[in-house]
Amino acid sequence: MRISRITVWQLDLPLSKPYWLSGGRLKFEGLDSTFVRIDTDEDISGWGEGCPWGHTYLPAHGPGIRAGFEILAPVLIGHDPRALDAINQLMDVTLPGHAYVKSALDVACWDVLGKASDMPLWRLFGAETAAPVAVNSSISTGTPDEMISLIKAARGKGYRTHSVKIGGTNMAADIARIEAIEAALVPDENVTFDINRAWTPGMALQVLNAVASTSWVEQPCETLDQCAQVAGRVRQPIMLDECLHGFPDHLEAWRRQVCAGVKVKPNRVGGLTRARQIRDFGISVGWSMHIEDVGGSAMADTAALHLAASTPEQNRLASWLCHEHLTVDPVPGQGGRNDGGFVRLADDPGHGVVPTEETLGNPIAVFE
């Protein structure tokens, strides 16, 4: 089997309402998503999606994916998409770094492998059955009352895990948010306070040592070094996300004992091949992991959910669904969807999501 054609589409994905994070310093109103289809000479096609969360959240942006495809796609033509390690080595030699560019291509190759072997990705990732995956809400920064209102709305949809965006330069405001939100939780709920890098180490220590909460705190500071200053001096377990760009960063975080858990996001680390490597390492060292993608439609969500559904329960935390924040759905009725606070994946081959060209519009590039 050989890759015969790579087709690319661009699609704007507006958010249903403006979204604020990192203490309100970052605002998002829409996403720029890139869809890719890899066709083969055996009439099997695979789909992938790359969708950064804007251009201020991580060193990634939509046009960058498509510029990277101009370099990578011609080189992949004629190679076997089922040879995942070889495909990733080829991409790394052709374009060092730029992991977010490679993710959609890697996912599309996994989709081909699943279809060629007539197996869902969760089985290829080692599971006998697909575990139901709990899903977590994502609560935009606001006043305590505004944020509690959003949590109550999410509760009505079955969510029992909430990722709450706080952080900034106002210590009293963050303390008030934490204390009010903890008091508003019902007995079967839990919360992660996601700072998205907004605190300095000093600010993090002041806030976290002033509150009684022992809930997860995610990415309190910008860098791994800064988070390490905080981790050993607070009672809360630390979750890392944005400062982990590849496996070496995860290895360093474990070596320095900076965190008890991590976010594993295929788009950030280069696709499902790299994400699986990190997931397996996390299992071996006992980490708790949220496995989800950076952003995108139900296609991007579902590809990551296959990895989550194959992860042991003791290491698996809830996964976020970006598509629930969008006003458009390019893959209606397909993929992993919230069902009372859980996603239950089918056993369709590959990741099980196949958009139509009518949905995506005209392609912007074809390589063959």
C-alpha positions as CSV (number, residue, x, y, z in Angstrom):
1,M,0.0,0.0,0.0
2,R,1.3,3.5,-1.0
3,I,0.1,7.0,-0.5
4,S,-1.2,8.3,-3.8
5,R,-2.8,11.6,-3.0
6,I,-3.0,14.1,-0.1
7,T,-5.9,16.6,-0.2
8,V,-6.2,19.6,2.2
9,W,-9.1,21.7,3.3
10,Q,-9.3,24.8,5.5
11,L,-12.3,25.5,7.7
12,D,-13.2,28.3,10.1
13,L,-14.8,27.0,13.3
14,P,-16.5,29.9,15.2
15,L,-16.9,29.5,19.0
16,S,-20.4,29.8,20.4
17,K,-19.3,32.6,22.7
18,P,-16.0,34.4,23.4
19,Y,-13.7,32.3,25.5
20,W,-11.3,33.8,28.1
21,L,-8.4,32.0,29.8
22,S,-5.1,32.6,31.5
23,G,-6.7,35.1,33.9
24,G,-8.5,36.9,31.0
25,R,-5.4,37.9,29.2
26,L,-6.2,35.5,26.2
27,K,-9.4,35.8,24.3
28,F,-10.7,33.4,21.6
29,E,-13.7,33.7,19.3
30,G,-12.9,31.2,16.5
31,L,-10.5,28.5,15.4
32,D,-8.7,27.9,12.1
33,S,-8.8,24.1,11.3
34,T,-7.1,22.1,8.6
35,F,-8.5,18.8,7.4
36,V,-6.4,16.3,5.4
37,R,-7.3,13.2,3.6
38,I,-4.6,10.6,2.6
39,D,-5.6,8.4,-0.3
40,T,-3.8,5.2,-1.2
41,D,-3.4,3.0,-4.2
42,E,-5.6,0.4,-2.5
43,D,-8.6,2.7,-2.3
44,I,-8.4,3.1,1.4
45,S,-8.4,6.7,2.7
46,G,-7.6,8.2,6.1
47,W,-8.6,11.5,7.6
48,G,-6.9,13.9,10.1
49,E,-7.5,17.3,11.5
50,G,-5.1,19.9,12.9
51,C,-6.6,22.8,14.8
52,P,-4.5,25.0,17.1
53,W,-6.3,26.9,19.8
54,G,-5.8,30.3,18.1
55,H,-2.3,31.6,17.7
56,T,-1.6,33.0,21.2
57,Y,-2.1,29.8,23.3
58,L,0.8,27.7,22.0
59,P,3.6,28.2,19.4
60,A,1.2,27.0,16.6
61,H,-1.2,28.6,14.1
62,G,-3.5,27.4,11.3
63,P,-1.6,28.8,8.4
64,G,1.6,27.2,9.8
65,I,0.0,23.8,9.4
66,R,-0.8,24.4,5.8
67,A,2.7,25.8,5.1
68,G,4.2,22.7,6.6
69,F,2.1,20.5,4.4
70,E,3.7,22.2,1.4
71,I,7.0,20.7,2.6
72,L,5.8,17.4,4.0
73,A,3.1,16.2,1.7
74,P,5.2,15.7,-1.5
75,V,7.7,13.7,0.5
76,L,5.1,11.3,1.8
77,I,3.7,10.4,-1.6
78,G,4.7,6.8,-2.5
79,H,5.3,5.7,1.1
80,D,3.3,3.2,3.1
81,P,1.0,5.0,5.6
82,R,0.7,2.0,7.8
83,A,4.4,2.2,8.6
84,L,3.8,4.8,11.4
85,D,7.4,4.9,12.8
86,A,8.9,5.3,9.3
87,I,6.4,8.0,8.4
88,N,7.2,10.0,11.5
89,Q,10.9,9.5,11.0
90,L,10.6,10.8,7.4
91,M,8.6,13.8,8.6
92,D,11.2,14.6,11.3
93,V,14.1,14.4,8.8
94,T,12.2,16.6,6.3
95,L,11.0,19.2,8.8
96,P,12.6,19.1,12.2
97,G,10.3,20.3,15.0
98,H,6.9,21.8,14.1
99,A,5.1,18.9,15.8
100,Y,1.7,20.5,15.4
101,V,2.1,20.5,11.6
102,K,2.7,16.7,11.6
103,S,-0.2,15.7,13.8
104,A,-3.0,15.6,11.3
105,L,-0.9,13.6,8.8
106,D,0.0,11.1,11.5
107,V,-3.7,10.8,12.6
108,A,-4.7,10.2,8.9
109,C,-2.1,7.4,8.6
110,W,-3.5,5.8,11.8
111,D,-6.9,6.0,10.3
112,V,-5.7,4.2,7.2
113,L,-4.1,1.5,9.3
114,G,-7.3,1.0,11.2
115,K,-9.3,0.6,8.1
116,A,-6.8,-1.6,6.5
117,S,-6.7,-3.9,9.5
118,D,-10.5,-3.6,10.1
119,M,-10.0,-2.5,13.6
120,P,-10.8,0.7,15.6
121,L,-7.9,2.7,16.9
122,W,-8.7,1.9,20.5
123,R,-7.9,-1.7,19.8
124,L,-4.7,-0.9,17.9
125,F,-3.7,1.1,21.0
126,G,-4.0,-2.1,23.0
127,A,-7.5,-2.3,24.5
128,E,-9.7,-5.3,24.4
129,T,-12.8,-3.0,24.8
130,A,-13.2,0.7,24.6
131,A,-13.7,2.1,28.1
132,P,-16.4,4.8,28.6
133,V,-14.4,8.1,28.9
134,A,-15.7,10.7,31.3
135,V,-15.7,14.2,29.8
136,N,-14.9,17.5,31.5
137,S,-16.3,20.9,31.0
138,S,-14.2,23.9,30.3
139,I,-15.2,27.0,32.3
140,S,-14.1,30.4,31.0
141,T,-12.6,33.0,33.3
142,G,-15.1,35.3,34.9
143,T,-16.5,36.4,38.3
144,P,-17.2,33.6,40.8
145,D,-21.0,33.9,40.1
146,E,-20.4,33.7,36.3
147,M,-18.2,30.7,36.6
148,I,-20.5,28.9,39.0
149,S,-23.4,29.5,36.6
150,L,-21.3,27.9,33.8
151,I,-20.6,24.9,36.1
152,K,-24.3,24.4,36.8
153,A,-25.1,24.5,33.1
154,A,-22.4,21.9,32.5
155,R,-23.7,19.8,35.4
156,G,-27.1,19.7,33.6
157,K,-25.3,18.1,30.6
158,G,-23.9,15.3,32.8
159,Y,-20.4,16.8,33.4
160,R,-19.0,16.0,36.8
161,T,-15.4,17.1,36.1
162,H,-14.7,20.8,35.5
163,S,-11.6,22.5,34.1
164,V,-11.9,26.0,35.6
165,K,-9.8,28.8,34.1
166,I,-8.3,31.2,36.6
167,G,-5.1,33.1,37.0
168,G,-3.8,36.7,36.6
169,T,-2.3,39.4,38.8
170,N,-5.2,39.8,41.2
171,M,-4.4,37.4,44.1
172,A,-7.6,38.2,46.0
173,A,-9.8,37.6,42.9
174,D,-8.2,34.1,42.4
175,I,-8.6,33.2,46.0
176,A,-12.3,34.2,45.9
177,R,-12.8,32.2,42.7
178,I,-11.3,29.1,44.1
179,E,-13.1,29.3,47.4
180,A,-16.5,30.0,45.9
181,I,-16.2,27.3,43.2
182,E,-15.1,24.7,45.8
183,A,-18.1,25.6,48.0
184,A,-20.5,25.3,45.0
185,L,-19.5,21.8,44.0
186,V,-21.8,18.9,44.7
187,P,-20.5,15.7,46.3
188,D,-19.8,13.7,43.1
189,E,-18.0,16.6,41.3
190,N,-14.3,17.5,41.1
191,V,-12.5,20.4,39.6
192,T,-9.1,21.3,38.1
193,F,-8.0,25.0,38.5
194,D,-6.3,25.7,35.2
195,I,-4.0,28.7,35.3
196,N,-2.7,28.4,31.7
197,R,0.7,29.9,32.7
198,A,-0.7,33.1,34.1
199,W,1.0,33.1,37.5
200,T,4.6,33.9,38.5
201,P,6.0,31.4,41.1
202,G,5.5,33.9,43.9
203,M,1.9,34.5,43.0
204,A,1.2,30.8,42.7
205,L,2.7,30.1,46.2
206,Q,0.7,33.0,47.7
207,V,-2.7,31.9,46.2
208,L,-2.3,28.1,46.7
209,N,-1.1,28.4,50.2
210,A,-3.9,30.7,51.1
211,V,-6.7,28.3,50.2
212,A,-7.9,25.0,51.7
213,S,-8.5,23.4,48.3
214,T,-6.6,20.2,47.4
215,S,-7.9,20.0,43.9
216,W,-5.6,19.7,40.9
217,V,-3.8,22.8,39.8
218,E,-2.8,22.9,36.1
219,Q,0.1,24.7,34.6
220,P,0.5,27.4,37.3
221,C,3.5,29.1,35.6
222,E,5.0,29.6,32.2
223,T,8.0,27.2,32.2
224,L,8.9,23.8,33.7
225,D,11.5,25.5,35.9
226,Q,8.9,27.9,37.3
227,C,6.4,25.1,37.9
228,A,9.1,23.1,39.7
229,Q,9.6,26.0,42.1
230,V,5.9,25.7,43.1
231,A,5.3,21.9,43.0
232,G,7.3,21.0,46.2
233,R,5.9,23.9,48.2
234,V,2.1,23.5,47.9
235,R,-0.4,20.9,49.0
236,Q,-2.2,20.7,45.7
237,P,-1.2,18.1,43.0
238,I,0.2,19.8,39.9
239,M,-0.9,19.0,36.4
240,L,1.4,20.1,33.5
241,D,0.3,21.0,30.0
242,E,1.6,23.8,27.8
243,C,5.3,23.5,28.9
244,L,5.4,19.8,27.7
245,H,6.2,19.9,23.9
246,G,7.6,16.4,23.4
247,F,8.7,13.3,25.2
248,P,12.0,14.8,26.5
249,D,10.0,17.4,28.4
250,H,7.8,14.7,29.9
251,L,10.9,12.8,30.9
252,E,12.4,15.8,32.5
253,A,9.2,16.6,34.4
254,W,9.2,13.1,35.8
255,R,12.9,13.2,36.6
256,R,12.4,16.4,38.6
257,Q,9.1,15.2,40.2
258,V,7.4,18.4,39.1
259,C,3.9,16.9,38.6
260,A,1.5,14.1,39.4
261,G,-0.3,14.3,36.1
262,V,-0.2,15.7,32.6
263,K,-2.3,16.6,29.6
264,V,-1.6,14.5,26.6
265,K,-2.7,16.3,23.4
266,P,-1.9,14.8,20.0
267,N,-1.9,18.1,18.2
268,R,0.7,19.5,20.5
269,V,3.1,16.6,20.5
270,G,2.9,15.6,16.9
271,G,0.1,13.1,16.6
272,L,-1.1,9.8,18.0
273,T,2.2,8.1,17.5
274,R,4.0,10.5,19.9
275,A,1.0,10.8,22.2
276,R,0.8,7.0,22.6
277,Q,4.5,7.0,23.5
278,I,3.9,9.6,26.2
279,R,0.7,7.9,27.4
280,D,2.6,4.6,27.8
281,F,5.4,6.4,29.7
282,G,2.8,8.0,31.9
283,I,1.3,4.7,32.8
284,S,4.7,3.3,33.7
285,V,5.4,6.1,36.1
286,G,1.9,6.3,37.6
287,W,0.7,9.6,36.2
288,S,-2.9,10.7,36.0
289,M,-3.7,11.9,32.5
290,H,-6.2,13.9,30.6
291,I,-6.0,12.7,27.0
292,E,-7.7,15.2,24.6
293,D,-6.7,17.4,21.7
294,V,-5.9,21.1,21.6
295,G,-9.0,22.0,19.6
296,G,-11.0,21.1,16.5
297,S,-14.2,19.4,15.4
298,A,-15.5,16.0,16.7
299,M,-12.9,14.4,14.3
300,A,-10.0,15.8,16.3
301,D,-11.8,15.0,19.6
302,T,-12.5,11.5,18.6
303,A,-9.0,10.6,17.5
304,A,-7.7,11.6,20.9
305,L,-10.6,9.8,22.6
306,H,-9.5,6.5,21.1
307,L,-6.2,6.8,23.0
308,A,-8.1,7.8,26.1
309,A,-10.5,4.8,25.8
310,S,-7.5,2.4,25.7
311,T,-5.9,3.9,28.8
312,P,-6.2,2.1,32.2
313,E,-8.8,3.5,34.5
314,Q,-6.3,4.3,37.2
315,N,-4.4,6.6,34.9
316,R,-7.3,8.1,32.9
317,L,-8.9,11.4,33.9
318,A,-11.7,13.1,31.9
319,S,-11.3,14.3,28.4
320,W,-12.4,17.7,27.0
321,L,-14.7,18.0,23.9
322,C,-13.8,21.1,21.9
323,H,-16.6,20.5,19.4
324,E,-19.2,21.4,22.1
325,H,-17.9,25.0,22.0
326,L,-18.4,25.4,18.2
327,T,-21.3,26.8,16.2
328,V,-20.6,24.6,13.2
329,D,-20.3,20.8,13.0
330,P,-18.5,19.6,9.9
331,V,-19.0,15.9,10.9
332,P,-22.6,15.9,12.1
333,G,-23.6,12.8,14.1
334,Q,-20.2,11.2,13.9
335,G,-17.5,10.5,16.5
336,G,-17.4,10.7,20.2
337,R,-20.2,12.8,21.7
338,N,-21.2,13.6,25.3
339,D,-23.8,11.1,26.5
340,G,-24.6,11.9,30.1
341,G,-21.1,12.9,31.0
342,F,-19.4,10.1,29.1
343,V,-18.2,9.2,25.6
344,R,-18.7,5.7,24.3
345,L,-16.8,4.9,21.2
346,A,-18.0,2.5,18.5
347,D,-16.0,-0.3,16.9
348,D,-15.9,1.2,13.4
349,P,-12.5,0.8,11.7
350,G,-10.0,3.6,12.2
351,H,-11.2,6.6,14.2
352,G,-14.7,6.3,12.6
353,V,-15.2,9.9,11.3
354,V,-15.5,10.6,7.6
355,P,-16.5,14.1,6.5
356,T,-17.8,14.8,3.0
357,E,-16.3,17.2,0.6
358,E,-19.7,18.9,0.4
359,T,-19.3,19.6,4.1
360,L,-15.7,21.0,3.8
361,G,-16.1,22.9,0.6
362,N,-13.4,23.0,-2.1
363,P,-9.9,21.8,-1.2
364,I,-7.1,24.3,-1.0
365,A,-4.3,22.0,-2.0
366,V,-3.9,18.6,-3.7
367,F,-0.6,16.7,-3.7
368,E,0.0,13.6,-5.9
